[in-house]
């Protein structure tokens, strides 16, 4: 069970909410239990939604009338965690922003000294 890593879910993480794709038959209680066991966190709230599959056209041949089918529906769970708990979704670089700025300053100084 991996949380989704998108721009929208990244913004939700500020609210301690993580988005997981789940089975269509999974209940909110089952989802909360799976997340708590997988990540050792305390779940406060679970909201679920089902996104309907889009219609897609397909061809039955050159002169045949094209048919219409549907993609599968998908279910997502928005899981809110207790204050102080978090899940690492995005790989954060080991080098922090402060050390990156220091490295840039050092490069600039090296460039000025060589001139």
Order of alpha helices (4+ residues) and beta strands (2+ residues): alpha-beta-alpha-beta-beta-beta-beta-alpha
